[in-house]
Amino acid sequence: MSNVNQGLGQIVSESIVQALLRASLAASGRGRKAKAPRIWIRADRLTDGEPTCYALFRGKPYSLGMPASQEVEARQFLTTTILAVEARARGIVAPRDVSVKVILEWYRDDQRCLYQANRHRRRAHRTMVTRTTTLLRRLGEKTLGDLDGVTVTRYIQARMRDVHGAYSKTEDAPRVSLSTACDDVGHLRRAIQAYVAFFQIPWMPAIKVPEHFTRREFLIDRHHFARILEACRGYIWDGATDDWLKEEVVDPVTGDGRLIRVRRRPDTVDHRRAVSRLLRICMYSGTRHSAVIGLKWRMHARGGCIDRMRNVIHRAGYGDSPEHGKPQLSSAMRHQLAILMWIWERKDRPRGITHVVHKLDGTEFKGRLSGTVREVMADACIPQACAHSFRHAAITWMMIDGYDVATTADIIGVSEKTVWKVYRQRNLKSQQLAVGPGRLPVAKDWSAERLDAATDRDTGAANFGNRPSFRQKVRVLQRPPSGRAVRKPDPYRTAC
């Protein structure tokens, strides 16, 4: 029965194609004779550095999203383009037969980034192009009818076997994570939704992105942070002995030997000074890695800067006024960070240094310091931590220190829901501080001697009024008021 349905569907689809082609020929025969559909290679539109192939139909160009070197493949899509145009004009579309390649190429052309777009929009566009390129390579030959749960699962499994594109050495490079593979599927779903909404297609596949949110379980505590700062100074933590790595040095004069801590070379220590500043800012302000790299000492309207006079950190510029714009871009600095900023500025201003985190010669970093941060974490014997772990630790530390959720969200620049769902990490340290003495009101102290055996009640409250200290307080409260604050009666005032 399935074969009969499949053959019937093929006959219906072929009849629709023939009807659309006859309608297009009949429409082109009316009035002035139109030119036959053809391929037009536009030199002013580049795709992968080459001129782009366009389909000319009824005097209008339609981008095929293919370079000039693929002109043979573009001619094969010429008929598909004509059918898509005619189907759109008549509202006739075969949803299951639409190619994924056509959808992704249309989506890439529809989401083209303007030249005046900001850096966040350009970065999002580059990410979208990278994701759609991977999808075209693996799912370009599929149609909408082929996109079921099995196909999506196989794509994720195959994607996780690929080498991470940010590494040049393929043999030592890590594999693509589950989050990256699920992001690809998310871009595919958004492209299909945009295509279906634009062309008014009555059906679309139900693509479900798997749950890929993994909560960070490792929390940097104060002991870890101290070890990381010592690793920035060049020292190495030995995990086997749970102590700093040491070596024996013999005095050439006396011949006595003593143990000293092993330290990295001076040039390595000098290079890690920038990492020390980076991690301190991330810890005490919760700012992201990329935003810390762009911080400047002088006030800037569009770039991140430090306003030490107002004790404010502007992560993306102050704009017209620190009170205007998005609140998460500007936050008040905590006193630990304010003191460090005052010390660092006094060192950098006389040398003419503009950026807070800078190289040894005072120039800015063009990229992130992820490689150096990994080296520091390896020397501190904390390989599971990264620069973003300090953002989670900053929020958790603030809540342990007594900041409420709303204040923490305002200082870090996120919503309260994000604080609870993403950044707040449950730990035993905060629970011990919460139940410890002096943190919260505790019950009154009582002992077994104060219990009345007959009534099984606490008799200490009834006998509390018999204490000498309590009677003395009562006498003080019952004493008539006196002093300069008390108004004395006026002898010259007459009664009314």
Secondary structure, DSSP 4 states (H G I P E B T S, - for coil): -HHHHHHHHHHHHHHHHHHHHHHHHHHHHSSSPPPPPEEEEEEEEEETTEEEEEEEETTEEEEEEEEGGGHHHHHHHHHHHHHHHHHHHHT---GGG-BHHHHHHHHHHHTPPPTT--HHHHHHHHHHHHHHHHHHHHHTT-BGGG-SHHHHHHHHHHHTTSBPTT-S-TTTPPBPPHHHHHHHHHHHHHHHHHHHHHHT-S-------------------HHHHHHHHHHHTTB-EETTTTEE-EEEEE-TTT--EEEEE-B--HHHHHHTHHHHHHHHHHHHH---HHHHHT-BSS--SSS-EEETTTTEEETT--TT-TTSS-GGGEEEPPHHHHHHHHHHHHHHGGGT--BSSB-TTSPBPSS--HHHHHHHHHHTT-TT--TTHHHHHHHHHHHHTT--HHHHHHHHTS-HHHIIIII----HHHHHHHHSTTTS--PPP--GGGB-TTT-SB-TTGGGGGSHHHHHHHHHHHSPP-STTSPPPPTTPPP-
